[in-house]
């Protein structure tokens, strides 16, 4: 487990990692970018980050929450630049720099060098720390221990699934590949159009619009942080193509989250309105029949509205999957081209290895011939010297 402090900003949790083994605190810049309406890649370009400026998983492939983890000094500069210093004032405060926590797996407990004064001493526990909102902590000289549960899922554990971690790793990889600036060219106009159309549809649904027009208004240029990007640029660099794909995928996921949040808010509002408009049930009277037709009518109306909502949702779901199919086909085409190029490289490599083996074989044979010639010359000289000595006697 990796303990953190958390602050919710625009329905997004921003974390401050306080694990003792890391020797310093880290801020989840990826979550900060999302809370401010930016993708991770846009944040990379906006703040001109280098690979040495952040961590993703701290060299741990099983790290539960891959993100762009930056030092607190870097995080404070980002918070000031994004204009959310007041909302995150407590999270980035220097007063928390000496607070650390760690877990003891052998004893199923966590140890802290800080306490929350607002929690009573008798109620102090891991659950109380998770459920209490506090704005002040106090450092203590002795370790404070709280129990954790490992037999069942511990309440308060936050993890990213494989898709979310993969999206973070993908954007980090594409950004690092872009910084390497290796000259590789590829045509990718279809990828631009497909992802722009997918994002257009999701944004239309997010704004409570309807997909009635067959033609979509697609833009041929966009801004990624402070870097302009045009459609024709993708045919000049595969790194730019990967940057563009990663940005558009995260934008699409953010739009899906907004649609889900609006849908849940609307359903909650409908339920509250129905509860407020429905009259209290009348007292049971044997001589009066229960208003069963009214109940049936309201149920059928609710059922019809739910069916219509499901029908619209199914159409949107089908359209979304059609877009994903086009995107998958384009990726498969690119994969085939890359596979063919790798096969050519392997063939060239095998030919070079064969030539090198032939050269080594010729070299060994040449050395053997030279050694044999030296032996024959030595024998000839010895024979000549022996003959001269015999003749002189």
N, C-alpha and C positions, 0 to 999 in steps of 0.2 A: 504494500500500500504506500501511496505517496501523498502525504497530507498537504492541503492547500487552504488558503483563504479565498473566499469567493464573494464577488459582487455582481449582481444582475444589472445589465445595462442594455436597454432596448430589447428585452426578452432574450438576451444572450448572456451566458455566464462567463465572466472574465476571472481567471484564476491567478493566484500568486503561489508558486511552489515553495514550500518551506521545509523540505526534507533535509535532515541533518547531513546525509552522506554527500550532498552536492556542494557543501561548504559556502554556498551563497544562494540568494533567492532568485527565482526566475518568474517572468510575467508571460502569460499566454498571449502573444501578439496576434496569433491567428484569430483567436476569439475576439480580441479587441478590434481587429479589422472588420470582422463580421458584424459586430455591434454597431460599427460606424458606417455600414453599407459598402464595405470594400471587400474584394476578394484577397486571398493571400498573395497572389501574383501582383495585384495592383499595389499592395502594401510593400512588396519587395522593391518595385520600381520607384514608388513614392519616396521611400526612405533610403534607397540605394544600398541595400544590405548586401554584405558579402557572406561567404560560407562560414567564416570565422565569427560572425556576429550573432549567430543563433544556434540552437540545438533543436533536433527533431525528436529523437527517442533516447538521447543520452547513451548511444551505443548499446542499447538494450532492445533486441528484436521483439520482446514481449512487453514493451512499455505500453500501458493501457490507454494513453491519451497522447497520440502524436500531434504535435502542434509546433508553431514557430515560437520556441521558448527563448526569450531574450533576457539579458541581465536587467536589473532594476534601473540602472542608470539609463540604459537605452530605452527601457519601457517608459520611464518618466518623460523622456524627450518625445516619445511617440504620443503619449497622453496629452502633453501640452500642444503638440502640433495638430492633433485631431480635435482639440477643443472640448475635451471631456474631463478636464482636470478637476472640476468641482465634484462631478459624480463619482470619480475614482480617487478622491483625495485620501480617504482612509486606506484604500488598498495599496497605494503606492507611497504611503507615508514612510519616512525614514525611521520612525519610532518602532516599526516592526522588523527592522533589519536584523536584530539580535534574537528574534523568535525562531525556534526550531522545534520540529517534532520528528519522531521516528517510530518505527514499529518493531516490536520484539516478537518474531514469529514463534519462538519456542514457548512463550508464555501467553500468546494471544492477547497482547496488550500494546498500547501505544504510550510513549513517554514524551512529555512536553516540558519545556522550561518556561512556560507562560501559563497564566490562568485568566479566566473571564470573571471579573468581580461581580457581574450581575447574576451569575448562577450561584445559588446557595450551596454551601459546602456539602450538605447531606445529599443533594441531588446532582452533584457533579459526576458526569459520566460522558462516554462517547456520544450517546444518543442526545444528551442535553446540549453538547457542543454543536451537534448537527442541526438541532431544531431551534436553537437560540440565535436571534439576530443581535449582534453586539457592535459597539463602536469604540470599544476600549479594551485593551489587554494589559496585564501586568506581568513583568518578568519576575521569576522566583529563583532562589538559589538552589533549591532541591528539586528533583525530578517529580513531576506529577504523572501518575499512571492512570490510564483508563482502559477498560476491557473492550475487546473487539470479538466478534463472532466469525469463525471460519467454517463452521459446519453448515450454516445457511448463508445466503447472500447478505452481507452486511449492509444495513441501511445507510444510504449516503454515498455509496460507491458510484463513481461516474466513469464510464468507459466509452470510447468510440468504437463503432463496429468496423468491420474490415473495409467497407466502402468509404467511410469517413477518413480512416487512417490512410487508405490508399489514395484518396483525393489530396490529402496533405503531402504525402510522399511524392506523388506525381508532380504537383506544382513546384515542390522544392527541386526535384530532378530536372524539370524543364528549365527552371531558372538557372540552375548551375550549368546545364548544357548550353544555354544561351550565353552565359559568361565565358564559356570556353571558346565560343566563336569558331567552331569548326565549319569549313565551307562545304555544305551539303545542300543540294537543290532538289526540289520536288514540286510538282504541280498539285495544288490543293484548293482550287476554286470551289469544288463540290463540298468540301468540308466546311468552308466558310458559309456557303448558302444553307447547308443543312442545319448547322448549329444556330445561325441567325434566325432561320424559320422556326426552329424549336423554341428558342428564347422568346421570339415574338408571340407565339401561341401561348406560352406560359405567362408572359406579362399581360396579355389580353385577358386571360382567365383570372389572373391575380387582381386586375382592376374591375372585375365583375362584368367583363364584356362577353360577347358571343362571337363564336367563330363562324360567321355567316358568309364572309367573302372568301372566294377561292384564291384570290391574289393577295399576297402579303407584301407590305412595304418593308423592304430590307435595306439596311444601310451598308455601304461599302467601306466605311471607315469607323473607327472607334478610338477611345482613349483607354490605355491601361496604365493607371496611375498618372504619371506625367509623360508617358511615351505614346505618341500617335502611331496608330496601326491601320494600314489599308489592306484591301483584299489582294492587290497585286504584290504586296510585300511577301506574302506567304509562298509565292512561287520562287522566291530568291533564297529562302533559308528554311531548313527543316526545324531549326530551333525556334524560330518565330511561330511556325505551325504548331509545335507542341505547346508553346506559351499560350497561343490563342485557344487551343482545344481545352487546356486546363482551366483557363478563365471562364470560358463559356459553360463548361460542365458545372463549375461552382455557382455561376449565376443561375443556371437552371435549377440546381438543388435549392438555392435560396428562394427562388420563386415558388417552388413546390412547398417549402416550409411556410411561406406566407399564405398560400392557398389553404393549407391545412389549418393554420392558425385562425384564418377568417372563417373557415367552415365550422371549427369548434366553437368560436365565439358566437356565430349565428345560431347554431343549434342550442347553445346555452341560453341565448336571448329568447329564442322561440319557446323553450321550456319554461323560462321565467314568466313570459307573457301569458302562456296558457294557464300557469298556476295562478297568476294574479287575476285573470279574467274569469276563471271558472268559479261559479258560486259555491258556497259551502253546501255540503249534502244536507238535504232536509231530514228532519227527525223521522224515524220509521213509524208509519201509521198503517194499520192493517187495512183500513178502508180505502186508502189511496194507492193506486198502482205506481210502481217505480217508473221514472221517465226513461224507459229503455230505448225508445226510438231516438231520443236526442243523443244518447250515448253512442248508439250505432252510427248516427249521422256524423258526429264529430270524429269517430274512429275512421270512418270511410274517407272523410275529407283529409285527415292526416295521412292516411295510407296513400291517397292519390298524390298528395304533395311529395311524399317520400319516394313514390314510384317515379314521378317526373324528375326529381333530383337524381335518382339513381340512373335514369336514362341519359340525362345530360352528362353525368359523371362517366358512364360507359363510353359515350361518344368521345369525350375528351381523352379518356384512357386509350382508346383505339388510335386516335390521332397522334398521341404521344408515342405510342409504340411504332407507328408507321415512320415517324421521324427517326426514332432510334434504329429501325431496320435500315434506312438509307445511310445513316451514319456508320452502322456496322458493315454494310457492303463496301463503303469507301475505305474503311480501315482494313478490310480483308484484301482489297485491291492493293493497297499500299504494302500490306504484309507480304503479298506474293512478289511484288517488285523487290522488296528488301531481301526476301529469301533467294531470289535469282541472283542478286548482286553478291550475297554472301557465298553462294555456290561458286560463282566465278572467282571470288577471292580465295576460296579453299582450293580450287583447281590450280590457280597460279602458285599458291603456297606449296602444294604437293609437287609441282614441277620444279620449283626451286629446291625443295628438299632432295628430290631425285638427282638433280645436277650436283648438289653438294655431296651426296653420297658417292657419285661417280668420281668427283674430284678427289675425295678421300681415298677411294680405292686405287686411283692412279698414283696418288702420292705414296701409299704403302708399297705398291708394286715397284715404284721407282727407287724407294729406299732399299728394298730387298735386292734389286739389281746392282745398286751401288755397293752394297755390302758384299755381294758375291764377287764383284770385280776386284774389290780390295783384297779379298782372300786369295784370289788367283794371282794377283800381282805380288803378294807377299810370298806365296809358294814359289813363284818364278824367281824372285830375288834370292830366296834361300837356296834354291837348286843351283843357281848360277854361282853363288858364293862357295857352295860345297864343291862344285866342279873346279873352280879356280884353286881352291886349297889342295885338292887332290892332284891337280896338274903340277903345282909348285913342289910338292913332295917328290 
